[in-house]
Amino acid sequence: MDQVRTRRRGAVLEQAILDAAWAELGEHGWSSFTIAGVAARCGTAKNVVYRRWENRIQLAQEMLVRALRSADEVVATSGDLRSDLLGFLRGLEAFYDGPFGEAVRGVLLERADRTSSLTGPEVPSPIVAIVDAALGRGELTARPPALVQNLGHALMTSELVHTAAPLRGPAVELLLDDVWLPALLRRPTGG
């Protein structure tokens, strides 16, 4: 009996394209990541992909934002601010160390306006959860400004963009202990 192929539409099709993009990026890396490759892997036409995303940068950005959102869903805190922040940075180190880091770097470097929804003033939900837990335990006495909460991953991303490699090993702990943690623990001054 012939297999009946159903036509994918809407959110189902969009998710299939994003899944194909993820697989394509993982297998071929950023330099070989193309709309044509994603369309072929997904079993659809290039114009179907182009109707949703103008170029590979927009497609990769959407894929990465969704991946980060799904990673945000489960946040467990250990009971120690430093351990929680280190766990977050180690997860970012692993994410950036490979084709997905290449995609983050590519999106940030290749966008004409050099902006991205991968960066910005919004504090990622894992950091919100870590800060909330630290506030609840009394490790932090006040919520740090968004700029300070974003400092750790902003510096990790900056290093990735500028050197084409993520911070690794002891450099991650140096960032945490000498820059991010002291900034978070700094007591606000009156004003």
N, C-alpha and C positions, 0 to 999 in steps of 0.2 A: 504494500500500500504506500502511495506517495505521502511524504510528510507534508502536512499543511503548514505553511509559514504564515504566522499572523503579522499584520503590519503594526509596528510599534508607533505610538504617538505620544505627544505631550510629555509628561514627567517621566514616563517609562522610557521613551526614546532618549530623552535628555540624560537620564541616568545611565543608559547603555552607552551613550557617547562618552560620558565622563569616565565610566569604567574602562572603556577601550583606551581612552587617553591615558589613564593611569597605567594600564598594562604596557602601552606603547612607550611611554616615558621610562618606565622601569626596565624595559628590555633594550631600548635603543639610546637612552640619554637625551639631553636637551638638544645637542647639536643635530641629531637626526629626527627630532620630534616634528612631525608635519601633520597638517590637516588631512592630506591624502592618506598617510599611514593610519591615522585614527579612523578615518572613514572606512578604509579597507578592513581594518580589524573589527570594526563594528558591523560590517556588512551593510553599509548604507552609502549613499552618494555624497561626494564632497559638498555639493550645494546644500544638502540637508544640514551639515555641520555649519557651513557659512551663514545659514539663515539665523543661527543662534549666536554665533561668535564670529566677529569680523576677521580674526587672525589667530594664530597659535598662542599669542601672548594672552589674549582674552580667554581663550579656552583653558590654558594652563592656570591662569589666575583663578578662574572659577573652580577648577579641579582642586587646587591647593587650598582655597578658602573653605570648600566643603570638607576636605580632609582635616583641616585644622578644627573646624566646627565639630566634626565627629569625635576628634580626639579630646575636645573640650568637655564632652558629655560626662566622662567619668573622671572625677578628681578625688583622690583619697589623700588625706593629710596624715602625716606620721606623728604629729604632736610636737614637732620641732621646726621652727621657721627655716633654719639653715638647711636641714635635711630635705624639706619640701622644695625649697628653691633649687637646691642641687639636683634633685630628681627631675624638676622641670627642665633645667638646663641640660642635663644628660639626655633627656628625651629629645630636646631640640638638636643637640649635637648628633644624635643618631639619625634624626630626620634629615638634617642638612648634609650628612656625610654620604652622598650618593646622588643618584639621578634626580631626586626630589629637591635636594639643595641646589643642584644645577638649574632646575626649573625656577626656583625662587630667585636665584641670581639672574637668570635670563629675563624673567618678567620685570624685575626691578631695573635692569640695565637697558633693556630694549624698548621699554615704553617711552614714547616721545616726550611725555611730560614728567617722567621720572617719579611718578606717584603710583601708588598701588593700594588696594584694599588690604594687602598683606601687612601694611604698616599704617600707622596713624595713631590718633589720640585715644582710641578705645582700648581699654585694658582687657586682655584675653581672660576668658572665664577661669582657666586654671589659676592665674595669678590672683584674681578676685577671691577665689575660694581659699587660696593659701593666706592671703592677707586677712580675710575674714576670720579664719581659724586662729591666726596669730593675734588678732585683736581680742578674740574671745578668751584666749589663754593669758592675755596680758603681756605678750612678748612685744607687741606694738601698742603704744598708748594713743595713737591717732592714725587715721587713714592717710598714708602718704599721697602726695599729688600723683595724678596719672603719669606724668613725666617720669617720676621716680619709680613707680610700679613697672613701667615699660622699659626701664633702663637695661635690665639683663638681656632680654631677647632683642632689644634694639641694638645693643653692642654685638651680640652674636651675629645678627643679620648684617650689620655693618662690616664686620670682619669677613663674612662670607662674600659680600659684594666686592670688597676692596682687594682681597687676597685670593679669591676663588677657592678658598678652603675654610671649613668651619674651625672654630676653636676646638681643641681636643685636650683630653686628659687634664694635666695640671693647669693649663691655661684657663680652663673652665672654672676651676676652683679659685684661681687667682682673681678672675673677674668677679666671682661671687664674694670672696672674702675681702678684697681690697677696694671694690667699687660699689657693687649693688647692695650688699648687706649693710655696709656703713651708711649708705644713702637712705635706705629704708628705716634704719634704726635712729637716724638723726632726729633729735627732738625739735619740733617746730618752735621757732622763735616768735615771741609776741610781736604784734605789729599793727 
